């Protein structure tokens, strides 16, 4: 299918930098911490328990593999949503990433009227910045959409994903005036499961603001 792309919003360019090994962005209103860096300090207890059980060496290896898996999948998805030919996926990206893409494709085909892909955003009000995967309609509702990979689907969606998507919705409205009432997390798992989580960002904005305020208090 061919995806419809709406005219791009003229948003200020912001530059990614590292400060003490942590991702930040230089914006017209100052240097803001990355939303992913900010939320990384809130690692779920089950992951901390897992890391303790397997040891740092094994855990770090698994995390590197997961990062590579996610990067390859994101490249395919961005290309697909940009209406670029999908040729030799296995040869170019590997069996795993190609398989995850094919698994996620039915959910991806619910996307249309794309406003932005891999767009950097910031919020002057929250003093936070980041890069959203996709801003588009999903099932007919304007959404911020994130693409995730995992080894298997958990019973509950990682709350950090929901907080991250909520930030993108908030920053998009602040910068464009266009309100987003739906966040979508599309997750493909190595065991062949697909999960599509849709939610209302208003449910998470208060917690997001509290986390940001606590971070600012540590400065």
N, C-alpha and C positions, 0 to 999 in steps of 0.2 A: 504494500500500500504506500501511497505518497502522503506524507504528513504536511499539513498546512502550517506555514510559519508566518506569524504576524510581524508587522514592521518592528524593528528593534527599538527598544527604548534607549534614549541617549543618556547613559549613566556615566558618572565620573569613573575614570580608570584609577584603580588602586593597586599598589605594588606590594607583593608578598616579601617579607623579610624575616630573618630569625634573630631573636634576642634571647641570649642565654639558652640557645637550643630550642626555643619555643617559637612557634609560628605566630607572626603578627602581620598586620597590614598597615601601610602608610596611606591615610585617607586625607581628603581636604580638611578634615576637622581634627586631625591628630593621629597618633599611632594606636591602633586598636588590636587587642588580642583576638586570635582566631577562635571561632566558636568550637571547633573540634578540639583545639588545645585546652580551652577552658573546661570542656566537659570530660576530657580525658582523666581528670583528677577524680571523677565520680565513677570509677570502674565498679561494675556490679559485683556483689560479694561472691557470687558463684564463680566468676572469673578469677578473683583473687584467691579463692580456695583452690581452684584448679591449678593456678600458677604455683601455689605453695606445694601442691601434691606432686607435680611433675618436675619442678625445679626451673630456675631461670633459663638455663641453656635450651631446654626443650621448649619452654613457653615462648622464648624469643624466636626460635626457629619457626614454630607454628605461626606466630604473628607475622613473620616476614613472608611466609608462604601465602598467608591470607591477604596481605597487602598486595602482593604480586597478582594473585587471583582477582582481586577487586579491581586493580588498575586495568588489567586486560579486558575484563568484562565491561568496564566503563568506556573503554575505547571503542569496543564493538557497538555498544548501545548509542553512544554519541554519533557514530558514523551512520547507524541505522536510522536514527531520528532525523539526521541531516539529509536523508534520502540519497545516501551514497551507496553504490553497488556493494553487495555483501558476497564477495568472492573469496574462495580459499580461506575460510575462517580458521579451519584447523591448522593449516600450514602457517598462517600468519600469527595466530593467537594461541594455538594449542587446543588439544581436545577438551580440556576442562572448561576453559572460558567459552569455547564455541558451544559446548553442551549446555552451559548455564544460560547463555543467550537464547538458545532454542527453547529452553524451558520457560524463560521469562517472556518470550515473544507474544503469547496471547494477551498478557497484561500490558505490554508495551503498545499493542495495537489499539488499546483503549485511550491512548494519548492523542491529542490533536490541538490545533490552534496554539502552537508552541511560541511562547514569548521569549524564552532564553534557555540556553544550554551552557553548562559550565560557566555561569555568570558570577563574578565577584560582586558582593553586596556588603554594605555596612549600615549600621544604625548609629547615628549621632546620639540619639537618646539613650542607647544602651552601651555605647562605647565598645562595640564588638563588631567584627567583620567575618567574612567567610565566603566560600564558593558553593553555590547551589548546583545540584545536578541538572534540574529541569524545572522551569515554570511553564505550565501549560494546562489545558483542560484535560481532566481525567474523568471519563464517563460523563462528560458534559459540565463538569464543575471545575472552575479555576483552582489549581492546586500547586503546591510545591511538592515535587516528586523526587524521592531519593532512591537510588538503586544499591542494594546490599547483597553480599554473598556470605554464605556460612557453610559449615560442614553439615549441619542439620537444623531444622526449624525448632525453636524453643516454644514452650507453651505461651510465653508472653513476649511481646515485642520489647526489645531493649529501650528503656525509657529515654536514654541519651539520644536515640534516633529521633524520637518524637520531639524532644526539646530542641534538637538541632533543626529539624524541619520547621518547628514553630518560630525559631529565630529567623529563618529565611523568609517565612511568610510576613513576619513583622517588618523586617528590613525592606522587603519588596514594597509593602504598602507605604512605608515612610519615604522611600525614594521615588515611587511612581504614582502614589495616590490610589493604586488599584488594590482593593482588599481581597485577600485570599482566605476563604473560609474552610478549606480542606487541605490536610496534609496526607501524603500517600507514601508508604514505604513498601517497595517491591523487592522481595528477597528471594533469591534462587539458592537452593542448597545442593551440595554435592551428592546427597542421597536421593535426588530426584524430586524433592518437595518444592512447591512454590507457595509463597505466602504474600498476600496483598493486604496491607493494613491501611485503612482509611480512618481518619479521625478529625476532630475539630481542634484547631490550634488554640482556641480560647481556653481550653481545659488545662493547658500547660504554661500559659504566659506568666501567671503569678509565680510558679516555681522557677521558671527561667529567670525572672527578674530577681528573685531571692538569691539564686546562685550567683548571678552577676554582682549583686550588691555585696555578697560575702567575699567574692574575689576582690572587688575594689577595696574592701576594708582591709585586705592583707597587704595592699601596696604601701 
